[in-house]
């Protein structure tokens, strides 16, 4: 009889211990979410290049493409960028820019979908303005999701995620291309499938001395001063 009572007592204590541990874990999760949701969103410093590209030292071409061609190019670049990481995301160009991916959350991942409106900037860069965003079934403020995306989603140096403005700034003009070509966005109308880029080809890349060929005077900076 005594043994049965002891077994029942131990069983009750074990159940209470598990309940207390579970309640403590749930409390920590709620505390973490509360701190995260109500913490201020830091300002994103967006530094743009102050160097204006000298068109007179190059020839400029307009290149037109389609959503499908650009979509293939962007995702091929992302595959290479993410090759040595555990992250996955892709871009789909329809009537807007759709970003699909996964975000880590505790010991699992949740699906991510962001719809973005492309806006061409005067300097040839591209702003992707958030239209809608979702992370699985979680109901979180858009700015907080963007902050989480900025923290965990790997992007190249010329892409800046700005949670406070709910946008992604793509510094097309600062992309590093091996050929030294300079690229600017000319048109980006997805609904009309009208996408065009300005390609500036420096004469020096082709081994052409502009001063000799055209008689132009080219000023070069003297680093010794």
C-alpha positions as a printed Julia matrix, in Angstrom:
225×3 Matrix{Float64}:
  0.0    0.0     0.0
  2.8    2.31    0.93
  4.61   1.53   -2.33
  1.5    2.39   -4.35
  1.16   5.7    -2.55
  4.84   6.49   -3.16
  4.49   5.63   -6.85
  1.42   7.84   -7.13
  3.24  10.64   -5.29
  6.27  10.38   -7.6
  4.01  10.29  -10.64
  2.19  13.44   -9.49
  5.49  15.21   -8.82
  6.84  14.22  -12.25
  3.72  15.57  -13.94
  3.89  18.84  -11.99
  7.59  19.21  -12.83
  6.9   18.79  -16.55
  4.04  21.27  -16.34
  6.24  23.86  -14.6
  9.01  23.42  -17.21
  6.54  23.77  -20.09
  4.95  26.84  -18.53
  8.39  28.41  -18.04
  9.32  27.77  -21.68
  6.05  29.28  -22.88
  6.65  32.29  -20.68
 10.12  32.79  -22.14
  8.76  32.59  -25.69
  6.05  35.16  -24.92
  8.62  37.42  -23.23
 10.96  37.14  -26.22
  8.17  38.0   -28.69
  7.04  40.95  -26.55
 10.57  42.37  -26.38
 11.06  41.86  -30.11
  7.72  43.39  -31.15
  8.04  46.49  -29.0
 11.75  47.15  -29.44
 12.56  50.17  -31.65
 13.58  49.56  -35.27
 17.05  50.99  -35.96
 17.5   53.45  -38.81
 19.19  52.02  -41.89
 22.01  54.2   -43.17
 21.92  54.16  -46.97
 25.19  55.33  -48.47
 25.12  56.03  -52.19
 28.21  56.53  -54.29
 29.1   60.2   -54.73
 31.07  59.42  -57.88
 29.11  60.23  -61.01
 30.01  58.08  -63.95
 31.6   60.08  -66.77
 29.53  59.32  -69.84
 31.92  61.27  -72.07
 34.58  58.61  -71.42
 32.32  55.79  -72.57
 29.7   54.69  -75.05
 26.18  54.05  -73.84
 23.82  51.32  -75.02
 20.21  50.56  -74.14
 19.58  46.84  -73.58
 15.99  45.56  -73.42
 14.98  42.24  -71.93
 11.94  40.31  -70.7
 10.74  39.34  -67.25
 11.6   35.69  -67.93
 15.17  36.42  -69.02
 15.8   38.72  -66.06
 14.15  36.25  -63.7
 16.5   33.48  -64.86
 19.55  35.74  -64.49
 18.63  36.94  -60.98
 17.95  33.42  -59.66
 21.14  32.04  -61.21
 23.0   34.78  -59.3
 21.13  33.92  -56.07
 21.96  30.22  -56.46
 25.64  31.12  -56.58
 25.34  33.58  -53.68
 23.62  31.03  -51.42
 25.64  27.98  -52.5
 27.65  27.77  -49.25
 24.8   28.73  -46.9
 21.78  27.02  -45.38
 19.46  29.73  -46.7
 17.03  29.51  -49.57
 15.16  32.26  -51.37
 14.26  33.17  -54.93
 12.74  35.97  -57.0
  9.73  35.72  -59.28
  8.82  38.57  -61.63
  5.11  38.83  -62.41
  3.11  42.07  -62.21
  5.32  42.86  -59.23
  8.5   41.45  -57.67
  7.84  38.41  -55.5
 10.44  37.23  -53.0
 10.01  33.64  -51.76
 12.13  32.15  -49.01
 12.41  30.62  -45.56
 13.29  32.22  -42.26
 14.69  30.4   -39.21
 12.4   30.48  -36.19
 13.57  28.63  -33.08
 14.28  25.04  -34.21
 12.37  25.2   -37.5
 11.8   27.45  -40.52
  8.73  29.35  -41.7
  7.82  30.28  -45.3
  8.33  33.89  -46.37
  6.54  35.8   -49.14
  7.07  39.49  -49.93
  5.39  41.35  -52.78
  7.33  44.42  -53.88
  6.67  47.29  -56.28
  9.74  48.34  -58.33
 10.41  52.09  -58.57
 13.22  53.4   -60.81
 15.37  56.11  -59.22
 16.8   59.13  -61.02
 20.35  57.87  -60.58
 19.56  54.49  -62.2
 19.09  52.49  -59.0
 15.95  50.54  -58.12
 13.75  50.69  -55.02
 11.53  47.71  -54.23
  8.67  49.07  -52.13
  6.85  46.52  -49.97
  3.21  45.91  -50.97
  2.46  42.9   -48.77
  4.4   40.47  -46.6
  3.72  37.25  -44.71
  5.7   34.79  -42.61
  3.75  31.54  -42.37
  0.72  31.98  -40.11
  2.43  34.51  -37.84
  0.67  37.84  -37.38
  3.54  40.3   -37.01
  3.98  43.98  -37.97
  5.42  44.4   -41.47
  8.36  46.46  -40.25
  9.3   43.78  -37.73
  9.22  41.1   -40.4
 11.44  43.27  -42.62
 13.83  43.72  -39.7
 13.97  39.95  -39.23
 14.52  39.49  -42.98
 17.34  42.04  -42.89
 19.02  40.14  -40.06
 18.81  36.6   -41.41
 18.57  36.83  -45.22
 21.99  37.03  -46.93
 22.14  39.69  -49.65
 25.01  41.18  -51.71
 26.67  44.43  -50.59
 24.79  46.5   -53.15
 21.37  45.47  -51.77
 20.13  47.28  -48.65
 17.03  46.16  -46.72
 15.43  49.14  -44.98
 12.83  47.94  -42.42
 11.72  51.43  -41.3
 10.82  52.43  -44.87
  9.54  48.93  -45.68
 11.64  48.75  -48.82
 14.67  47.14  -50.42
 17.13  49.5   -52.12
 19.02  47.89  -55.01
 22.15  49.87  -55.88
 22.37  48.74  -59.5
 24.88  51.49  -60.26
 27.31  50.05  -57.7
 27.27  46.46  -58.92
 30.78  45.14  -59.51
 31.04  43.69  -63.01
 34.3   42.12  -64.2
 34.12  43.9   -67.54
 33.96  47.28  -65.73
 30.7   48.05  -67.5
 28.4   50.39  -65.58
 24.7   49.52  -65.43
 21.69  51.76  -64.74
 17.99  50.97  -64.79
 16.23  52.8   -67.63
 12.74  51.26  -67.43
 11.2   48.62  -65.17
  7.54  48.17  -66.08
  6.63  44.58  -65.2
  2.97  44.8   -66.21
  3.94  45.88  -69.74
  6.97  43.54  -69.73
  9.09  46.57  -70.59
 12.5   46.28  -68.93
 15.52  48.24  -70.12
 19.0   48.96  -68.79
 21.64  51.51  -69.74
 25.02  49.87  -70.27
 27.99  52.25  -70.17
 31.1   50.75  -71.78
 34.3   52.6   -70.75
 36.7   53.24  -73.61
 39.58  52.13  -71.38
 38.0   48.68  -71.13
 38.48  48.35  -74.91
 42.02  49.7   -74.77
 41.04  52.99  -76.41
 42.88  56.17  -75.44
 40.12  58.76  -75.68
 42.49  61.74  -75.66
 44.36  60.44  -78.73
 41.31  59.25  -80.66
 39.12  62.32  -80.11
 41.45  65.04  -78.89
 39.5   65.29  -75.63
 41.29  66.54  -72.53
 40.89  64.1   -69.65
 41.62  65.29  -66.15
 43.04  62.73  -63.77
 43.3   63.08  -60.01
 46.79  63.6   -58.63
 46.96  61.4   -55.52
 50.28  62.95  -54.53
 48.7   66.28  -53.67
